[in-house]
Amino acid sequence: MPEAADDEELQAKLKKLCDEQDAFKEQIDKEKAERSKAGKKPKAGAKKTVQVNAEASGSNAKASGSNVKASGSIPKRVRTFTNPDGSVERIPPVAESLHGIHKALLATVEILGDTWAVNEHQAKYLRGIQLSIANLQSAMQTHVVQVHSRMVELERRIGIHPIEDEGFVDEEVEPADPEDLEVCEEVEEVHEEDNEGREVENDETMKDPEADKL
């Protein structure tokens, strides 16, 4: 398989790099030991060999890095944060966050549209109820005024002087007709005759028969 071949090639290059690094380290240790013993500068040939080995190791490291990138074996880093309770949560990428915000905005617009329609429907019914209450109140006031006016008119016809309430004064009430006044006078005459008859009866009952015989 190509992936297995790439892994084997990568392992071979890494092994070669490790071997070169070990050789470079042994060379450095050897030069330090020689300097400490002889107290002299290292030879030019040895220095050149060290430089060549270092350049070779650098080129191998670059090659191995390029191979690792090409194979894509290094996973992407996941961003996380720790909550106060100790739990760890993943921080979503920017694209994912923007997509979530877009969906939330669309849902909010739909909810606001439905709410506006419901409120408009409720406002329509409330306006109708308010108008009905105003009409009912006006009709009740008119009926109360009419009843009060008729009561005042009847009391005037009978001859009772009503105590008019300022809240129920009817400016449109017409004065009583002369015929109504004549009816009131006849009623008063009947009351006077009844009173005289009662006085006569009282006088007759108070007479003593024995006193008349005497």
C-alpha positions as YAML, in Angstrom:
chain: A
units: angstrom
residues:
- id: 1
  name: MET
  ca: [0.00, 0.00, 0.00]
- id: 2
  name: PRO
  ca: [1.28, 3.53, -0.67]
- id: 3
  name: GLU
  ca: [0.67, 4.64, 2.92]
- id: 4
  name: ALA
  ca: [2.75, 1.76, 4.30]
- id: 5
  name: ALA
  ca: [5.52, 2.58, 1.84]
- id: 6
  name: ASP
  ca: [5.48, 6.21, 2.93]
- id: 7
  name: ASP
  ca: [5.68, 5.15, 6.57]
- id: 8
  name: GLU
  ca: [8.63, 2.85, 5.90]
- id: 9
  name: GLU
  ca: [10.42, 5.58, 3.99]
- id: 10
  name: LEU
  ca: [9.77, 8.06, 6.77]
- id: 11
  name: GLN
  ca: [11.03, 5.61, 9.39]
- id: 12
  name: ALA
  ca: [14.18, 4.98, 7.37]
- id: 13
  name: LYS
  ca: [14.88, 8.69, 7.09]
- id: 14
  name: LEU
  ca: [14.25, 9.21, 10.79]
- id: 15
  name: LYS
  ca: [16.63, 6.33, 11.63]
- id: 16
  name: LYS
  ca: [19.27, 7.79, 9.37]
- id: 17
  name: LEU
  ca: [18.83, 11.18, 11.02]
- id: 18
  name: CYS
  ca: [19.21, 9.65, 14.48]
- id: 19
  name: ASP
  ca: [22.35, 7.82, 13.40]
- id: 20
  name: GLU
  ca: [23.85, 11.03, 12.05]
- id: 21
  name: GLN
  ca: [22.97, 12.88, 15.24]
- id: 22
  name: ASP
  ca: [24.63, 10.13, 17.30]
- id: 23
  name: ALA
  ca: [27.72, 10.30, 15.13]
- id: 24
  name: PHE
  ca: [27.77, 14.08, 15.45]
- id: 25
  name: LYS
  ca: [27.51, 13.82, 19.22]
- id: 26
  name: GLU
  ca: [30.31, 11.24, 19.36]
- id: 27
  name: GLN
  ca: [32.48, 13.51, 17.24]
- id: 28
  name: ILE
  ca: [31.86, 16.47, 19.54]
- id: 29
  name: ASP
  ca: [32.61, 14.41, 22.62]
- id: 30
  name: LYS
  ca: [35.80, 13.11, 21.00]
- id: 31
  name: GLU
  ca: [36.96, 16.63, 20.14]
- id: 32
  name: LYS
  ca: [36.25, 17.85, 23.65]
- id: 33
  name: ALA
  ca: [38.28, 14.97, 25.07]
- id: 34
  name: GLU
  ca: [41.20, 15.68, 22.74]
- id: 35
  name: ARG
  ca: [41.13, 19.39, 23.62]
- id: 36
  name: SER
  ca: [41.04, 18.68, 27.28]
- id: 37
  name: LYS
  ca: [44.02, 16.34, 26.96]
- id: 38
  name: ALA
  ca: [46.27, 18.25, 24.60]
- id: 39
  name: GLY
  ca: [44.95, 21.76, 25.17]
- id: 40
  name: LYS
  ca: [45.23, 22.44, 21.48]
- id: 41
  name: LYS
  ca: [42.77, 23.62, 18.83]
- id: 42
  name: PRO
  ca: [40.96, 20.97, 16.86]
- id: 43
  name: LYS
  ca: [42.21, 20.05, 13.44]
- id: 44
  name: ALA
  ca: [40.77, 21.70, 10.36]
- id: 45
  name: GLY
  ca: [39.71, 18.38, 8.87]
- id: 46
  name: ALA
  ca: [37.73, 17.45, 11.91]
- id: 47
  name: LYS
  ca: [35.99, 20.80, 11.90]
- id: 48
  name: LYS
  ca: [35.07, 20.36, 8.29]
- id: 49
  name: THR
  ca: [33.69, 16.93, 9.00]
- id: 50
  name: VAL
  ca: [31.54, 18.28, 11.77]
- id: 51
  name: GLN
  ca: [30.14, 21.01, 9.52]
- id: 52
  name: VAL
  ca: [29.36, 18.52, 6.81]
- id: 53
  name: ASN
  ca: [27.58, 16.28, 9.26]
- id: 54
  name: ALA
  ca: [25.56, 19.21, 10.61]
- id: 55
  name: GLU
  ca: [24.52, 20.30, 7.11]
- id: 56
  name: ALA
  ca: [23.53, 16.75, 6.26]
- id: 57
  name: SER
  ca: [21.47, 16.41, 9.40]
- id: 58
  name: GLY
  ca: [19.70, 19.71, 8.67]
- id: 59
  name: SER
  ca: [18.81, 18.64, 5.16]
- id: 60
  name: ASN
  ca: [17.48, 15.34, 6.45]
- id: 61
  name: ALA
  ca: [15.37, 17.13, 9.06]
- id: 62
  name: LYS
  ca: [13.85, 19.37, 6.39]
- id: 63
  name: ALA
  ca: [13.11, 16.37, 4.21]
- id: 64
  name: SER
  ca: [11.48, 14.50, 7.07]
- id: 65
  name: GLY
  ca: [9.33, 17.55, 7.94]
- id: 66
  name: SER
  ca: [8.13, 17.86, 4.37]
- id: 67
  name: ASN
  ca: [7.25, 14.18, 4.32]
- id: 68
  name: VAL
  ca: [5.26, 14.49, 7.53]
- id: 69
  name: LYS
  ca: [3.28, 17.43, 6.13]
- id: 70
  name: ALA
  ca: [2.64, 15.59, 2.89]
- id: 71
  name: SER
  ca: [1.35, 12.49, 4.61]
- id: 72
  name: GLY
  ca: [-1.01, 14.55, 6.81]
- id: 73
  name: SER
  ca: [-0.49, 12.31, 9.83]
- id: 74
  name: ILE
  ca: [-0.36, 15.27, 12.28]
- id: 75
  name: PRO
  ca: [-3.93, 15.91, 13.59]
- id: 76
  name: LYS
  ca: [-5.40, 19.39, 13.87]
- id: 77
  name: ARG
  ca: [-5.25, 21.03, 17.25]
- id: 78
  name: VAL
  ca: [-8.60, 21.22, 19.05]
- id: 79
  name: ARG
  ca: [-9.24, 24.37, 21.10]
- id: 80
  name: THR
  ca: [-10.83, 23.77, 24.50]
- id: 81
  name: PHE
  ca: [-11.55, 25.68, 27.69]
- id: 82
  name: THR
  ca: [-12.15, 24.60, 31.28]
- id: 83
  name: ASN
  ca: [-15.31, 25.53, 33.15]
- id: 84
  name: PRO
  ca: [-15.29, 26.55, 36.83]
- id: 85
  name: ASP
  ca: [-16.65, 23.10, 37.72]
- id: 86
  name: GLY
  ca: [-13.66, 21.45, 36.05]
- id: 87
  name: SER
  ca: [-15.39, 20.19, 32.91]
- id: 88
  name: VAL
  ca: [-13.70, 20.73, 29.55]
- id: 89
  name: GLU
  ca: [-15.61, 21.95, 26.50]
- id: 90
  name: ARG
  ca: [-14.57, 22.30, 22.89]
- id: 91
  name: ILE
  ca: [-14.35, 25.76, 21.33]
- id: 92
  name: PRO
  ca: [-16.01, 25.53, 17.90]
- id: 93
  name: PRO
  ca: [-14.31, 27.00, 14.84]
- id: 94
  name: VAL
  ca: [-15.29, 30.43, 13.53]
- id: 95
  name: ALA
  ca: [-17.19, 29.03, 10.55]
- id: 96
  name: GLU
  ca: [-19.23, 26.73, 12.78]
- id: 97
  name: SER
  ca: [-20.00, 29.59, 15.19]
- id: 98
  name: LEU
  ca: [-21.13, 31.87, 12.34]
- id: 99
  name: HIS
  ca: [-23.38, 29.13, 10.97]
- id: 100
  name: GLY
  ca: [-24.99, 28.70, 14.39]
- id: 101
  name: ILE
  ca: [-25.53, 32.45, 14.72]
- id: 102
  name: HIS
  ca: [-27.14, 32.55, 11.26]
- id: 103
  name: LYS
  ca: [-29.56, 29.76, 12.18]
- id: 104
  name: ALA
  ca: [-30.42, 31.47, 15.49]
- id: 105
  name: LEU
  ca: [-31.15, 34.76, 13.70]
- id: 106
  name: LEU
  ca: [-33.46, 33.05, 11.20]
- id: 107
  name: ALA
  ca: [-35.36, 31.34, 14.03]
- id: 108
  name: THR
  ca: [-35.65, 34.66, 15.88]
- id: 109
  name: VAL
  ca: [-37.08, 36.39, 12.80]
- id: 110
  name: GLU
  ca: [-39.70, 33.65, 12.42]
- id: 111
  name: ILE
  ca: [-40.69, 33.86, 16.09]
- id: 112
  name: LEU
  ca: [-40.97, 37.65, 15.93]
- id: 113
  name: GLY
  ca: [-43.16, 37.40, 12.83]
- id: 114
  name: ASP
  ca: [-45.52, 34.93, 14.52]
- id: 115
  name: THR
  ca: [-45.63, 37.07, 17.68]
- id: 116
  name: TRP
  ca: [-46.45, 40.19, 15.64]
- id: 117
  name: ALA
  ca: [-49.32, 38.39, 13.90]
- id: 118
  name: VAL
  ca: [-50.72, 37.15, 17.23]
- id: 119
  name: ASN
  ca: [-50.43, 40.60, 18.81]
- id: 120
  name: GLU
  ca: [-52.16, 42.19, 15.82]
- id: 121
  name: HIS
  ca: [-55.02, 39.68, 16.13]
- id: 122
  name: GLN
  ca: [-55.34, 40.33, 19.86]
- id: 123
  name: ALA
  ca: [-55.24, 44.09, 19.35]
- id: 124
  name: LYS
  ca: [-58.11, 43.82, 16.85]
- id: 125
  name: TYR
  ca: [-60.30, 41.96, 19.35]
- id: 126
  name: LEU
  ca: [-59.36, 44.35, 22.16]
- id: 127
  name: ARG
  ca: [-60.38, 47.33, 20.03]
- id: 128
  name: GLY
  ca: [-63.75, 45.66, 19.35]
- id: 129
  name: ILE
  ca: [-64.32, 44.98, 23.05]
- id: 130
  name: GLN
  ca: [-63.38, 48.54, 23.94]
- id: 131
  name: LEU
  ca: [-65.84, 49.92, 21.38]
- id: 132
  name: SER
  ca: [-68.64, 47.64, 22.64]
- id: 133
  name: ILE
  ca: [-68.04, 48.75, 26.24]
- id: 134
  name: ALA
  ca: [-68.17, 52.42, 25.20]
- id: 135
  name: ASN
  ca: [-71.45, 51.88, 23.32]
- id: 136
  name: LEU
  ca: [-72.97, 49.99, 26.27]
- id: 137
  name: GLN
  ca: [-71.97, 52.73, 28.70]
- id: 138
  name: SER
  ca: [-73.50, 55.41, 26.48]
- id: 139
  name: ALA
  ca: [-76.76, 53.45, 26.12]
- id: 140
  name: MET
  ca: [-76.98, 52.91, 29.89]
- id: 141
  name: GLN
  ca: [-76.46, 56.60, 30.59]
- id: 142
  name: THR
  ca: [-79.15, 57.54, 28.07]
- id: 143
  name: HIS
  ca: [-81.60, 55.03, 29.58]
- id: 144
  name: VAL
  ca: [-80.95, 56.27, 33.13]
- id: 145
  name: VAL
  ca: [-81.53, 59.88, 32.08]
- id: 146
  name: GLN
  ca: [-84.79, 58.98, 30.34]
- id: 147
  name: VAL
  ca: [-86.11, 57.05, 33.36]
- id: 148
  name: HIS
  ca: [-85.21, 59.88, 35.71]
- id: 149
  name: SER
  ca: [-86.92, 62.43, 33.46]
- id: 150
  name: ARG
  ca: [-90.13, 60.39, 33.41]
- id: 151
  name: MET
  ca: [-90.09, 60.00, 37.18]
- id: 152
  name: VAL
  ca: [-89.68, 63.75, 37.63]
- id: 153
  name: GLU
  ca: [-92.54, 64.40, 35.22]
- id: 154
  name: LEU
  ca: [-94.87, 61.99, 37.03]
- id: 155
  name: GLU
  ca: [-94.03, 63.51, 40.42]
- id: 156
  name: ARG
  ca: [-94.83, 66.97, 39.07]
- id: 157
  name: ARG
  ca: [-98.17, 65.77, 37.72]
- id: 158
  name: ILE
  ca: [-99.09, 64.30, 41.12]
- id: 159
  name: GLY
  ca: [-98.09, 67.50, 42.84]
- id: 160
  name: ILE
  ca: [-94.93, 66.34, 44.55]
- id: 161
  name: HIS
  ca: [-92.03, 68.68, 44.27]
- id: 162
  name: PRO
  ca: [-89.07, 66.37, 43.68]
- id: 163
  name: ILE
  ca: [-85.59, 67.14, 44.90]
- id: 164
  name: GLU
  ca: [-83.67, 67.15, 41.68]
- id: 165
  name: ASP
  ca: [-80.21, 65.72, 41.68]
- id: 166
  name: GLU
  ca: [-77.63, 67.74, 39.80]
- id: 167
  name: GLY
  ca: [-76.33, 64.58, 38.21]
- id: 168
  name: PHE
  ca: [-79.74, 63.76, 36.75]
- id: 169
  name: VAL
  ca: [-81.06, 67.21, 35.82]
- id: 170
  name: ASP
  ca: [-82.74, 66.94, 32.47]
- id: 171
  name: GLU
  ca: [-82.61, 70.25, 30.67]
- id: 172
  name: GLU
  ca: [-84.97, 68.99, 27.98]
- id: 173
  name: VAL
  ca: [-87.92, 68.31, 30.37]
- id: 174
  name: GLU
  ca: [-90.96, 70.36, 29.26]
- id: 175
  name: PRO
  ca: [-93.20, 72.16, 31.83]
- id: 176
  name: ALA
  ca: [-96.54, 70.57, 32.78]
- id: 177
  name: ASP
  ca: [-99.64, 71.37, 30.70]
- id: 178
  name: PRO
  ca: [-102.60, 73.40, 32.15]
- id: 179
  name: GLU
  ca: [-104.75, 70.26, 31.99]
- id: 180
  name: ASP
  ca: [-102.30, 68.47, 34.26]
- id: 181
  name: LEU
  ca: [-102.52, 71.36, 36.72]
- id: 182
  name: GLU
  ca: [-106.37, 71.09, 36.75]
- id: 183
  name: VAL
  ca: [-106.08, 67.38, 37.54]
- id: 184
  name: CYS
  ca: [-103.80, 68.22, 40.45]
- id: 185
  name: GLU
  ca: [-106.36, 70.77, 41.78]
- id: 186
  name: GLU
  ca: [-109.17, 68.19, 41.59]
- id: 187
  name: VAL
  ca: [-107.06, 65.72, 43.53]
- id: 188
  name: GLU
  ca: [-106.46, 68.34, 46.22]
- id: 189
  name: GLU
  ca: [-110.24, 69.08, 46.47]
- id: 190
  name: VAL
  ca: [-110.99, 65.38, 46.92]
- id: 191
  name: HIS
  ca: [-108.44, 65.23, 49.73]
- id: 192
  name: GLU
  ca: [-110.10, 68.22, 51.45]
- id: 193
  name: GLU
  ca: [-113.60, 66.63, 51.22]
- id: 194
  name: ASP
  ca: [-112.30, 63.41, 52.74]
- id: 195
  name: ASN
  ca: [-110.77, 65.33, 55.59]
- id: 196
  name: GLU
  ca: [-114.06, 67.21, 56.30]
- id: 197
  name: GLY
  ca: [-116.04, 63.94, 56.27]
- id: 198
  name: ARG
  ca: [-113.63, 62.40, 58.75]
- id: 199
  name: GLU
  ca: [-114.00, 65.44, 61.05]
- id: 200
  name: VAL
  ca: [-117.86, 65.12, 60.99]
- id: 201
  name: GLU
  ca: [-117.69, 61.42, 61.82]
- id: 202
  name: ASN
  ca: [-115.37, 62.12, 64.68]
- id: 203
  name: ASP
  ca: [-117.79, 64.71, 66.09]
- id: 204
  name: GLU
  ca: [-120.77, 62.28, 65.96]
- id: 205
  name: THR
  ca: [-118.86, 59.47, 67.63]
- id: 206
  name: MET
  ca: [-117.72, 61.73, 70.43]
- id: 207
  name: LYS
  ca: [-121.34, 62.66, 71.42]
- id: 208
  name: ASP
  ca: [-122.71, 61.07, 74.59]
- id: 209
  name: PRO
  ca: [-126.35, 59.72, 74.29]
- id: 210
  name: GLU
  ca: [-127.05, 60.20, 78.01]
- id: 211
  name: ALA
  ca: [-125.98, 63.81, 77.75]
- id: 212
  name: ASP
  ca: [-128.54, 64.32, 74.96]
- id: 213
  name: LYS
  ca: [-131.34, 62.88, 77.15]
- id: 214
  name: LEU
  ca: [-130.47, 65.30, 79.89]
...
